[in-house]
Amino acid sequence: MTGAAKRLVLEVVGWLLLVAGVAALVLPGPGLILLFAGLAVLSQQYTWAERWVEPVRLRALKGAAESVETWPRIIASTVFAIGLAACGVLWIVKPDVPSWWPLSDGWWLPGGLWTGVTQIGSAVLALVLIAYSYQRFHGKPDAVKALEGLIDEADEEIEEFREKHHRD
């Protein structure tokens, strides 16, 4: 692959991940993880993206830590992930349209096989992230406190950069 082609592929992938991450901040999905991935790819070409990689990574880790603070959160996240996998199986199996379905038959489980596959993939990713977060952060206040300290440092660096480069 030529240098220009590689640059184009990296740029397209980076921007797609970034846009998907922004969407996943308000839709179901791993928004901060996708933002981090997009920024990590774009940081190979843009210094502005490089500055944001670490703060976003740290906030993603903070979200992971918060997701396993209490048992209700762990259980709710796990049940949601299993439910998502069950929906994925339903999409793959695609049973006949039930008699109670009020819409046109075309609206019953739209998207087909690949919708189910991505739902199952998302569920597996969610369960892996829950397990990782539990192992790394649950019942470990020192790890969470250290993470919060790193976030404060990253915030200070960003603020210093802004003050240095955005003087009137």
NUPA-104980 format. One record per residue: residue in three letters; x, z, y of N, C-alpha, C in turn. Coordinates in steps of 0.05 Angstrom, whole numbers. Layout:
residues N
<node lodo="ALA" n_east="X" n_up="Z" n_north="Y" ca_east="X" ca_up="Z" ca_north="Y" c_east="X" c_up="Z" c_north="Y"/>
...
END
This chain:
residues 168
<node lodo="MET" n_east="17" n_up="0" n_north="-24" ca_east="0" ca_up="0" ca_north="0" c_east="18" c_up="0" c_north="25"/>
<node lodo="THR" n_east="12" n_up="-17" n_north="43" ca_east="28" ca_up="-19" ca_north="68" c_east="22" c_up="5" c_north="86"/>
<node lodo="GLY" n_east="40" n_up="9" n_north="104" ca_east="37" ca_up="32" ca_north="122" c_east="12" c_up="31" c_north="138"/>
<node lodo="ALA" n_east="4" n_up="7" n_north="148" ca_east="-20" ca_up="4" ca_north="163" c_east="-45" c_up="9" c_north="146"/>
<node lodo="ALA" n_east="-44" n_up="-1" n_north="122" ca_east="-67" ca_up="3" ca_north="104" c_east="-70" c_up="33" c_north="97"/>
<node lodo="LYS" n_east="-48" n_up="46" n_north="92" ca_east="-48" ca_up="75" ca_north="85" c_east="-59" c_up="91" c_north="109"/>
<node lodo="ARG" n_east="-50" n_up="84" n_north="132" ca_east="-60" ca_up="97" ca_north="157" c_east="-90" c_up="93" c_north="160"/>
<node lodo="LEU" n_east="-99" n_up="69" n_north="155" ca_east="-128" ca_up="64" ca_north="158" c_east="-144" c_up="79" c_north="138"/>
<node lodo="VAL" n_east="-135" n_up="80" n_north="113" ca_east="-149" ca_up="94" ca_north="92" c_east="-150" c_up="124" c_north="99"/>
<node lodo="LEU" n_east="-127" n_up="135" n_north="106" ca_east="-126" ca_up="164" ca_north="114" c_east="-145" c_up="170" c_north="137"/>
<node lodo="GLU" n_east="-145" n_up="152" n_north="156" ca_east="-162" ca_up="157" ca_north="180" c_east="-191" c_up="156" c_north="172"/>
<node lodo="VAL" n_east="-199" n_up="137" n_north="157" ca_east="-227" ca_up="134" ca_north="149" c_east="-235" c_up="159" c_north="132"/>
<node lodo="VAL" n_east="-218" n_up="166" n_north="113" ca_east="-224" ca_up="190" ca_north="96" c_east="-226" c_up="215" c_north="113"/>
<node lodo="GLY" n_east="-207" n_up="218" n_north="131" ca_east="-207" ca_up="242" ca_north="148" c_east="-231" c_up="244" c_north="165"/>
<node lodo="TRP" n_east="-239" n_up="222" n_north="178" ca_east="-263" ca_up="223" ca_north="195" c_east="-288" c_up="227" c_north="178"/>
<node lodo="LEU" n_east="-290" n_up="215" n_north="155" ca_east="-314" ca_up="219" ca_north="138" c_east="-316" c_up="248" c_north="129"/>
<node lodo="LEU" n_east="-294" n_up="260" n_north="122" ca_east="-294" ca_up="289" ca_north="115" c_east="-302" c_up="306" c_north="138"/>
<node lodo="LEU" n_east="-292" n_up="299" n_north="162" ca_east="-298" ca_up="315" ca_north="186" c_east="-327" c_up="313" c_north="193"/>
<node lodo="VAL" n_east="-339" n_up="289" n_north="192" ca_east="-367" ca_up="285" ca_north="198" c_east="-384" c_up="299" c_north="177"/>
<node lodo="ALA" n_east="-377" n_up="296" n_north="152" ca_east="-391" ca_up="310" ca_north="130" c_east="-390" c_up="340" c_north="134"/>
<node lodo="GLY" n_east="-367" n_up="350" n_north="143" ca_east="-364" ca_up="379" ca_north="147" c_east="-382" c_up="389" c_north="170"/>
<node lodo="VAL" n_east="-384" n_up="373" n_north="191" ca_east="-401" ca_up="381" ca_north="213" c_east="-430" c_up="381" c_north="204"/>
<node lodo="ALA" n_east="-438" n_up="361" n_north="188" ca_east="-465" ca_up="360" ca_north="178" c_east="-471" c_up="383" c_north="159"/>
<node lodo="ALA" n_east="-451" n_up="390" n_north="143" ca_east="-455" ca_up="412" ca_north="124" c_east="-454" c_up="439" c_north="137"/>
<node lodo="LEU" n_east="-448" n_up="441" n_north="162" ca_east="-450" ca_up="467" ca_north="176" c_east="-479" c_up="474" c_north="180"/>
<node lodo="VAL" n_east="-497" n_up="454" n_north="182" ca_east="-525" ca_up="459" ca_north="186" c_east="-542" c_up="452" c_north="161"/>
<node lodo="LEU" n_east="-531" n_up="436" n_north="144" ca_east="-544" ca_up="429" ca_north="119" c_east="-530" c_up="444" c_north="96"/>
<node lodo="PRO" n_east="-543" n_up="445" n_north="73" ca_east="-530" ca_up="458" ca_north="50" c_east="-504" c_up="444" c_north="43"/>
<node lodo="GLY" n_east="-483" n_up="459" n_north="40" ca_east="-457" ca_up="448" ca_north="33" c_east="-434" c_up="464" c_north="44"/>
<node lodo="PRO" n_east="-410" n_up="458" n_north="35" ca_east="-386" ca_up="473" ca_north="43" c_east="-375" c_up="462" c_north="69"/>
<node lodo="GLY" n_east="-389" n_up="468" n_north="92" ca_east="-381" ca_up="456" ca_north="117" c_east="-353" c_up="461" c_north="126"/>
<node lodo="LEU" n_east="-345" n_up="487" n_north="126" ca_east="-318" ca_up="493" ca_north="135" c_east="-296" c_up="482" c_north="117"/>
<node lodo="ILE" n_east="-302" n_up="480" n_north="91" ca_east="-283" ca_up="468" ca_north="73" c_east="-279" c_up="439" c_north="78"/>
<node lodo="LEU" n_east="-302" n_up="425" n_north="83" ca_east="-300" ca_up="396" ca_north="89" c_east="-286" c_up="392" c_north="116"/>
<node lodo="LEU" n_east="-292" n_up="409" n_north="136" ca_east="-279" ca_up="407" ca_north="162" c_east="-249" c_up="411" c_north="158"/>
<node lodo="PHE" n_east="-241" n_up="431" n_north="143" ca_east="-213" ca_up="436" ca_north="138" c_east="-200" c_up="412" c_north="124"/>
<node lodo="ALA" n_east="-213" n_up="401" n_north="104" ca_east="-202" ca_up="377" ca_north="90" c_east="-199" c_up="354" c_north="109"/>
<node lodo="GLY" n_east="-219" n_up="349" n_north="125" ca_east="-218" ca_up="327" ca_north="144" c_east="-195" c_up="331" c_north="164"/>
<node lodo="LEU" n_east="-193" n_up="355" n_north="175" ca_east="-172" ca_up="361" ca_north="194" c_east="-144" c_up="359" c_north="181"/>
<node lodo="ALA" n_east="-142" n_up="368" n_north="156" ca_east="-116" ca_up="366" ca_north="142" c_east="-108" c_up="337" c_north="138"/>
<node lodo="VAL" n_east="-126" n_up="320" n_north="132" ca_east="-120" ca_up="291" ca_north="129" c_east="-113" c_up="279" c_north="157"/>
<node lodo="LEU" n_east="-129" n_up="285" n_north="176" ca_east="-124" ca_up="274" ca_north="203" c_east="-99" c_up="285" c_north="216"/>
<node lodo="SER" n_east="-91" n_up="310" n_north="208" ca_east="-68" ca_up="322" ca_north="220" c_east="-42" c_up="307" c_north="214"/>
<node lodo="GLN" n_east="-43" n_up="290" n_north="194" ca_east="-19" ca_up="273" ca_north="188" c_east="-15" c_up="252" c_north="210"/>
<node lodo="GLN" n_east="-35" n_up="247" n_north="226" ca_east="-33" ca_up="227" ca_north="247" c_east="-38" c_up="237" c_north="275"/>
<node lodo="TYR" n_east="-52" n_up="259" n_north="278" ca_east="-60" ca_up="269" ca_north="304" c_east="-51" c_up="298" c_north="308"/>
<node lodo="THR" n_east="-38" n_up="303" n_north="330" ca_east="-30" ca_up="331" ca_north="335" c_east="-53" c_up="349" c_north="342"/>
<node lodo="TRP" n_east="-75" n_up="338" n_north="354" ca_east="-98" ca_up="355" ca_north="360" c_east="-110" c_up="365" c_north="334"/>
<node lodo="ALA" n_east="-111" n_up="349" n_north="313" ca_east="-122" ca_up="358" ca_north="288" c_east="-104" c_up="379" c_north="275"/>
<node lodo="GLU" n_east="-78" n_up="375" n_north="278" ca_east="-58" ca_up="394" ca_north="266" c_east="-62" c_up="422" c_north="278"/>
<node lodo="ARG" n_east="-68" n_up="423" n_north="304" ca_east="-73" ca_up="449" ca_north="317" c_east="-97" c_up="464" c_north="306"/>
<node lodo="TRP" n_east="-117" n_up="449" n_north="296" ca_east="-142" ca_up="462" ca_north="286" c_east="-142" c_up="467" c_north="256"/>
<node lodo="VAL" n_east="-123" n_up="457" n_north="241" ca_east="-123" ca_up="461" ca_north="212" c_east="-123" c_up="491" c_north="205"/>
<node lodo="GLU" n_east="-104" n_up="505" n_north="215" ca_east="-102" ca_up="534" ca_north="208" c_east="-126" c_up="551" c_north="217"/>
<node lodo="PRO" n_east="-135" n_up="548" n_north="242" ca_east="-158" ca_up="564" ca_north="249" c_east="-183" c_up="559" c_north="232"/>
<node lodo="VAL" n_east="-188" n_up="533" n_north="225" ca_east="-211" ca_up="527" ca_north="209" c_east="-207" c_up="537" c_north="180"/>
<node lodo="ARG" n_east="-183" n_up="534" n_north="170" ca_east="-177" ca_up="545" ca_north="143" c_east="-182" c_up="575" c_north="142"/>
<node lodo="LEU" n_east="-173" n_up="589" n_north="162" ca_east="-177" ca_up="618" ca_north="163" c_east="-207" c_up="626" c_north="165"/>
<node lodo="ARG" n_east="-222" n_up="610" n_north="180" ca_east="-250" ca_up="616" ca_north="182" c_east="-265" c_up="609" c_north="156"/>
<node lodo="ALA" n_east="-256" n_up="589" n_north="142" ca_east="-268" ca_up="583" ca_north="116" c_east="-262" c_up="606" c_north="97"/>
<node lodo="LEU" n_east="-238" n_up="617" n_north="98" ca_east="-232" ca_up="640" ca_north="81" c_east="-248" c_up="664" c_north="89"/>
<node lodo="LYS" n_east="-253" n_up="668" n_north="115" ca_east="-269" ca_up="690" ca_north="124" c_east="-298" c_up="687" c_north="114"/>
<node lodo="GLY" n_east="-308" n_up="663" n_north="115" ca_east="-335" ca_up="658" ca_north="104" c_east="-336" c_up="664" c_north="74"/>
<node lodo="ALA" n_east="-314" n_up="657" n_north="60" ca_east="-313" ca_up="663" ca_north="31" c_east="-313" c_up="693" c_north="27"/>
<node lodo="ALA" n_east="-298" n_up="708" n_north="43" ca_east="-297" ca_up="737" ca_north="41" c_east="-324" c_up="749" c_north="46"/>
<node lodo="GLU" n_east="-337" n_up="740" n_north="67" ca_east="-364" ca_up="751" ca_north="73" c_east="-384" c_up="744" c_north="52"/>
<node lodo="SER" n_east="-381" n_up="722" n_north="38" ca_east="-401" ca_up="714" ca_north="18" c_east="-400" c_up="732" c_north="-7"/>
<node lodo="VAL" n_east="-379" n_up="748" n_north="-10" ca_east="-378" ca_up="766" ca_north="-34" c_east="-375" c_up="795" c_north="-25"/>
<node lodo="GLU" n_east="-384" n_up="802" n_north="-1" ca_east="-383" ca_up="829" ca_north="9" c_east="-402" c_up="847" c_north="-7"/>
<node lodo="THR" n_east="-426" n_up="837" n_north="-12" ca_east="-447" ca_up="853" ca_north="-25" c_east="-457" c_up="839" c_north="-50"/>
<node lodo="TRP" n_east="-468" n_up="854" n_north="-68" ca_east="-479" ca_up="843" ca_north="-93" c_east="-503" c_up="825" c_north="-87"/>
<node lodo="PRO" n_east="-521" n_up="832" n_north="-69" ca_east="-543" ca_up="813" ca_north="-63" c_east="-533" c_up="785" c_north="-55"/>
<node lodo="ARG" n_east="-512" n_up="784" n_north="-39" ca_east="-501" ca_up="758" ca_north="-31" c_east="-489" c_up="743" c_north="-54"/>
<node lodo="ILE" n_east="-475" n_up="757" n_north="-71" ca_east="-463" ca_up="745" ca_north="-95" c_east="-485" c_up="734" c_north="-113"/>
<node lodo="ILE" n_east="-505" n_up="750" n_north="-118" ca_east="-527" ca_up="742" ca_north="-136" c_east="-542" c_up="719" c_north="-124"/>
<node lodo="ALA" n_east="-549" n_up="720" n_north="-98" ca_east="-564" ca_up="699" ca_north="-85" c_east="-548" c_up="673" c_north="-86"/>
<node lodo="SER" n_east="-522" n_up="674" n_north="-81" ca_east="-506" ca_up="649" ca_north="-81" c_east="-504" c_up="638" c_north="-109"/>
<node lodo="THR" n_east="-501" n_up="655" n_north="-129" ca_east="-499" ca_up="646" ca_north="-156" c_east="-525" c_up="634" c_north="-166"/>
<node lodo="VAL" n_east="-548" n_up="647" n_north="-160" ca_east="-574" ca_up="637" ca_north="-167" c_east="-579" c_up="610" c_north="-154"/>
<node lodo="PHE" n_east="-572" n_up="607" n_north="-128" ca_east="-575" ca_up="582" ca_north="-114" c_east="-559" c_up="560" c_north="-128"/>
<node lodo="ALA" n_east="-534" n_up="566" n_north="-135" ca_east="-516" ca_up="546" ca_north="-148" c_east="-528" c_up="537" c_north="-175"/>
<node lodo="ILE" n_east="-537" n_up="557" n_north="-190" ca_east="-549" ca_up="550" ca_north="-216" c_east="-575" c_up="534" c_north="-212"/>
<node lodo="GLY" n_east="-591" n_up="541" n_north="-192" ca_east="-615" ca_up="525" ca_north="-186" c_east="-608" c_up="497" c_north="-178"/>
<node lodo="LEU" n_east="-586" n_up="494" n_north="-162" ca_east="-578" ca_up="467" ca_north="-154" c_east="-569" c_up="451" c_north="-179"/>
<node lodo="ALA" n_east="-555" n_up="463" n_north="-198" ca_east="-548" ca_up="449" ca_north="-222" c_east="-572" c_up="442" c_north="-238"/>
<node lodo="ALA" n_east="-592" n_up="459" n_north="-239" ca_east="-617" ca_up="453" ca_north="-254" c_east="-631" c_up="429" c_north="-241"/>
<node lodo="CYS" n_east="-631" n_up="428" n_north="-215" ca_east="-643" ca_up="405" ca_north="-201" c_east="-628" c_up="380" c_north="-208"/>
<node lodo="GLY" n_east="-602" n_up="382" n_north="-209" ca_east="-585" ca_up="359" ca_north="-216" c_east="-592" c_up="349" c_north="-244"/>
<node lodo="VAL" n_east="-596" n_up="367" n_north="-263" ca_east="-604" ca_up="359" ca_north="-290" c_east="-631" c_up="345" c_north="-289"/>
<node lodo="LEU" n_east="-650" n_up="357" n_north="-274" ca_east="-676" ca_up="345" ca_north="-271" c_east="-674" c_up="316" c_north="-260"/>
<node lodo="TRP" n_east="-657" n_up="312" n_north="-240" ca_east="-654" ca_up="285" ca_north="-229" c_east="-642" c_up="266" c_north="-250"/>
<node lodo="ILE" n_east="-624" n_up="276" n_north="-266" ca_east="-612" ca_up="258" ca_north="-287" c_east="-632" c_up="252" c_north="-308"/>
<node lodo="VAL" n_east="-647" n_up="272" n_north="-318" ca_east="-667" ca_up="268" ca_north="-339" c_east="-690" c_up="251" c_north="-328"/>
<node lodo="LYS" n_east="-697" n_up="255" n_north="-303" ca_east="-719" ca_up="241" ca_north="-289" c_east="-745" c_up="239" c_north="-306"/>
<node lodo="PRO" n_east="-758" n_up="262" n_north="-308" ca_east="-784" ca_up="262" ca_north="-323" c_east="-805" c_up="245" c_north="-309"/>
<node lodo="ASP" n_east="-826" n_up="239" n_north="-323" ca_east="-848" ca_up="224" ca_north="-311" c_east="-859" c_up="238" c_north="-287"/>
<node lodo="VAL" n_east="-871" n_up="223" n_north="-269" ca_east="-883" ca_up="234" ca_north="-245" c_east="-907" c_up="252" c_north="-254"/>
<node lodo="PRO" n_east="-908" n_up="277" n_north="-245" ca_east="-930" ca_up="294" ca_north="-253" c_east="-957" c_up="286" c_north="-240"/>
<node lodo="SER" n_east="-978" n_up="292" n_north="-252" ca_east="-1005" ca_up="285" ca_north="-241" c_east="-1011" c_up="298" c_north="-214"/>
<node lodo="TRP" n_east="-998" n_up="321" n_north="-209" ca_east="-1004" ca_up="335" ca_north="-184" c_east="-988" c_up="324" c_north="-160"/>
<node lodo="TRP" n_east="-968" n_up="306" n_north="-165" ca_east="-951" ca_up="296" ca_north="-144" c_east="-968" c_up="280" c_north="-124"/>
<node lodo="PRO" n_east="-968" n_up="289" n_north="-98" ca_east="-986" ca_up="277" ca_north="-78" c_east="-976" c_up="251" c_north="-66"/>
<node lodo="LEU" n_east="-950" n_up="246" n_north="-68" ca_east="-938" ca_up="222" ca_north="-55" c_east="-936" c_up="199" c_north="-74"/>
<node lodo="SER" n_east="-928" n_up="177" n_north="-64" ca_east="-923" ca_up="153" ca_north="-80" c_east="-903" c_up="159" c_north="-102"/>
<node lodo="ASP" n_east="-905" n_up="146" n_north="-124" ca_east="-887" ca_up="151" ca_north="-147" c_east="-858" c_up="146" c_north="-139"/>
<node lodo="GLY" n_east="-853" n_up="128" n_north="-120" ca_east="-826" ca_up="122" ca_north="-111" c_east="-812" c_up="146" c_north="-98"/>
<node lodo="TRP" n_east="-827" n_up="166" n_north="-89" ca_east="-816" ca_up="189" ca_north="-77" c_east="-810" c_up="212" c_north="-96"/>
<node lodo="TRP" n_east="-815" n_up="208" n_north="-122" ca_east="-810" ca_up="228" ca_north="-142" c_east="-780" c_up="226" c_north="-150"/>
<node lodo="LEU" n_east="-765" n_up="246" n_north="-143" ca_east="-736" ca_up="248" ca_north="-150" c_east="-721" c_up="223" c_north="-141"/>
<node lodo="PRO" n_east="-721" n_up="217" n_north="-115" ca_east="-707" ca_up="193" ca_north="-105" c_east="-676" c_up="196" c_north="-108"/>
<node lodo="GLY" n_east="-664" n_up="174" n_north="-111" ca_east="-634" ca_up="174" ca_north="-111" c_east="-623" c_up="169" c_north="-139"/>
<node lodo="GLY" n_east="-637" n_up="176" n_north="-159" ca_east="-628" ca_up="169" ca_north="-186" c_east="-605" c_up="186" c_north="-197"/>
<node lodo="LEU" n_east="-591" n_up="175" n_north="-215" ca_east="-570" ca_up="188" ca_north="-230" c_east="-549" c_up="201" c_north="-212"/>
<node lodo="TRP" n_east="-539" n_up="186" n_north="-192" ca_east="-517" ca_up="197" ca_north="-177" c_east="-525" c_up="220" c_north="-159"/>
<node lodo="THR" n_east="-550" n_up="222" n_north="-152" ca_east="-560" ca_up="245" ca_north="-137" c_east="-557" c_up="270" c_north="-155"/>
<node lodo="GLY" n_east="-565" n_up="267" n_north="-180" ca_east="-563" ca_up="289" ca_north="-199" c_east="-534" c_up="296" c_north="-204"/>
<node lodo="VAL" n_east="-517" n_up="276" n_north="-207" ca_east="-488" ca_up="282" ca_north="-212" c_east="-476" c_up="297" c_north="-189"/>
<node lodo="THR" n_east="-482" n_up="289" n_north="-164" ca_east="-471" ca_up="303" ca_north="-141" c_east="-482" c_up="331" c_north="-138"/>
<node lodo="GLN" n_east="-507" n_up="335" n_north="-146" ca_east="-518" ca_up="362" ca_north="-145" c_east="-504" c_up="380" c_north="-165"/>
<node lodo="ILE" n_east="-499" n_up="370" n_north="-189" ca_east="-485" ca_up="386" ca_north="-209" c_east="-456" c_up="391" c_north="-200"/>
<node lodo="GLY" n_east="-443" n_up="370" n_north="-189" ca_east="-416" ca_up="374" ca_north="-179" c_east="-415" c_up="395" c_north="-157"/>
<node lodo="SER" n_east="-434" n_up="394" n_north="-139" ca_east="-435" ca_up="414" ca_north="-117" c_east="-440" c_up="442" c_north="-128"/>
<node lodo="ALA" n_east="-457" n_up="444" n_north="-149" ca_east="-462" ca_up="470" ca_north="-161" c_east="-436" c_up="481" c_north="-174"/>
<node lodo="VAL" n_east="-422" n_up="464" n_north="-188" ca_east="-397" ca_up="473" ca_north="-201" c_east="-377" c_up="482" c_north="-180"/>
<node lodo="LEU" n_east="-374" n_up="466" n_north="-158" ca_east="-357" ca_up="474" ca_north="-136" c_east="-365" c_up="501" c_north="-125"/>
<node lodo="ALA" n_east="-391" n_up="505" n_north="-121" ca_east="-400" ca_up="530" ca_north="-110" c_east="-394" c_up="553" c_north="-128"/>
<node lodo="LEU" n_east="-397" n_up="550" n_north="-154" ca_east="-391" ca_up="572" ca_north="-173" c_east="-361" c_up="578" c_north="-174"/>
<node lodo="VAL" n_east="-345" n_up="557" n_north="-172" ca_east="-316" ca_up="561" ca_north="-172" c_east="-308" c_up="576" c_north="-146"/>
<node lodo="LEU" n_east="-320" n_up="569" n_north="-124" ca_east="-314" ca_up="582" ca_north="-99" c_east="-323" c_up="611" c_north="-98"/>
<node lodo="ILE" n_east="-346" n_up="616" n_north="-111" ca_east="-356" ca_up="644" ca_north="-113" c_east="-337" c_up="660" c_north="-129"/>
<node lodo="ALA" n_east="-328" n_up="649" n_north="-152" ca_east="-309" ca_up="664" ca_north="-169" c_east="-283" c_up="669" c_north="-155"/>
<node lodo="TYR" n_east="-273" n_up="648" n_north="-141" ca_east="-248" ca_up="651" ca_north="-126" c_east="-250" c_up="672" c_north="-105"/>
<node lodo="SER" n_east="-272" n_up="671" n_north="-90" ca_east="-276" ca_up="690" ca_north="-68" c_east="-279" c_up="719" c_north="-79"/>
<node lodo="TYR" n_east="-293" n_up="721" n_north="-101" ca_east="-297" ca_up="748" ca_north="-113" c_east="-270" c_up="759" c_north="-121"/>
<node lodo="GLN" n_east="-254" n_up="743" n_north="-135" ca_east="-228" ca_up="752" ca_north="-144" c_east="-209" c_up="758" c_north="-121"/>
<node lodo="ARG" n_east="-210" n_up="743" n_north="-100" ca_east="-192" ca_up="747" ca_north="-78" c_east="-200" c_up="769" c_north="-58"/>
<node lodo="PHE" n_east="-227" n_up="772" n_north="-53" ca_east="-236" ca_up="789" ca_north="-31" c_east="-254" c_up="812" c_north="-39"/>
<node lodo="HIS" n_east="-269" n_up="810" n_north="-61" ca_east="-289" ca_up="831" ca_north="-66" c_east="-275" c_up="858" c_north="-71"/>
<node lodo="GLY" n_east="-283" n_up="878" n_north="-56" ca_east="-272" ca_up="905" ca_north="-59" c_east="-243" c_up="907" c_north="-50"/>
<node lodo="LYS" n_east="-235" n_up="889" n_north="-33" ca_east="-207" ca_up="889" ca_north="-23" c_east="-207" c_up="888" c_north="7"/>
<node lodo="PRO" n_east="-213" n_up="911" n_north="19" ca_east="-215" ca_up="911" ca_north="49" c_east="-188" c_up="905" c_north="62"/>
<node lodo="ASP" n_east="-166" n_up="911" n_north="49" ca_east="-140" ca_up="904" ca_north="61" c_east="-136" c_up="874" c_north="64"/>
<node lodo="ALA" n_east="-145" n_up="859" n_north="44" ca_east="-143" ca_up="830" ca_north="44" c_east="-160" c_up="818" c_north="67"/>
<node lodo="VAL" n_east="-184" n_up="830" n_north="70" ca_east="-202" ca_up="820" ca_north="92" c_east="-191" c_up="827" c_north="119"/>
<node lodo="LYS" n_east="-179" n_up="851" n_north="121" ca_east="-168" ca_up="860" ca_north="147" c_east="-143" c_up="842" c_north="154"/>
<node lodo="ALA" n_east="-127" n_up="836" n_north="134" ca_east="-104" ca_up="818" ca_north="139" c_east="-114" c_up="791" c_north="148"/>
<node lodo="LEU" n_east="-135" n_up="781" n_north="136" ca_east="-146" ca_up="755" ca_north="144" c_east="-157" c_up="756" c_north="172"/>
<node lodo="GLU" n_east="-170" n_up="777" n_north="180" ca_east="-180" ca_up="780" ca_north="207" c_east="-157" c_up="781" c_north="227"/>
<node lodo="GLY" n_east="-135" n_up="793" n_north="219" ca_east="-111" ca_up="793" ca_north="237" c_east="-100" c_up="766" c_north="241"/>
<node lodo="LEU" n_east="-99" n_up="750" n_north="219" ca_east="-90" ca_up="722" ca_north="221" c_east="-108" c_up="705" c_north="239"/>
<node lodo="ILE" n_east="-134" n_up="710" n_north="237" ca_east="-153" ca_up="696" ca_north="253" c_east="-149" c_up="703" c_north="283"/>
<node lodo="ASP" n_east="-144" n_up="728" n_north="289" ca_east="-139" ca_up="736" ca_north="317" c_east="-113" c_up="723" c_north="327"/>
<node lodo="GLU" n_east="-93" n_up="721" n_north="311" ca_east="-68" ca_up="708" ca_north="319" c_east="-73" c_up="678" c_north="324"/>
<node lodo="ALA" n_east="-88" n_up="665" n_north="306" ca_east="-94" ca_up="636" ca_north="310" c_east="-110" c_up="632" c_north="335"/>
<node lodo="ASP" n_east="-129" n_up="650" n_north="341" ca_east="-145" ca_up="648" ca_north="365" c_east="-127" c_up="650" c_north="390"/>
<node lodo="GLU" n_east="-108" n_up="669" n_north="389" ca_east="-90" ca_up="672" ca_north="412" c_east="-73" c_up="647" c_north="416"/>
<node lodo="GLU" n_east="-64" n_up="635" n_north="394" ca_east="-47" ca_up="611" ca_north="397" c_east="-64" c_up="588" c_north="409"/>
<node lodo="ILE" n_east="-88" n_up="585" n_north="400" ca_east="-106" ca_up="564" ca_north="412" c_east="-111" c_up="570" c_north="441"/>
<node lodo="GLU" n_east="-116" n_up="594" n_north="448" ca_east="-121" ca_up="601" ca_north="476" c_east="-96" c_up="596" c_north="493"/>
<node lodo="GLU" n_east="-73" n_up="604" n_north="483" ca_east="-48" ca_up="598" ca_north="498" c_east="-44" c_up="568" c_north="502"/>
<node lodo="PHE" n_east="-50" n_up="553" n_north="481" ca_east="-47" ca_up="524" ca_north="484" c_east="-66" c_up="513" c_north="505"/>
<node lodo="ARG" n_east="-91" n_up="523" n_north="505" ca_east="-110" ca_up="514" ca_north="525" c_east="-101" c_up="520" c_north="553"/>
<node lodo="GLU" n_east="-92" n_up="545" n_north="557" ca_east="-83" ca_up="553" ca_north="583" c_east="-59" c_up="537" c_north="593"/>
<node lodo="LYS" n_east="-41" n_up="531" n_north="574" ca_east="-17" ca_up="516" ca_north="581" c_east="-23" c_up="487" c_north="588"/>
<node lodo="HIS" n_east="-42" n_up="475" n_north="574" ca_east="-47" ca_up="446" ca_north="577" c_east="-72" c_up="439" c_north="593"/>
<node lodo="HIS" n_east="-87" n_up="459" n_north="601" ca_east="-112" ca_up="453" ca_north="616" c_east="-113" c_up="468" c_north="643"/>
<node lodo="ARG" n_east="-90" n_up="470" n_north="656" ca_east="-89" ca_up="482" ca_north="682" c_east="-100" c_up="463" c_north="703"/>
<node lodo="ASP" n_east="-116" n_up="473" n_north="721" ca_east="-127" ca_up="456" ca_north="742" c_east="-107" c_up="449" c_north="763"/>
END
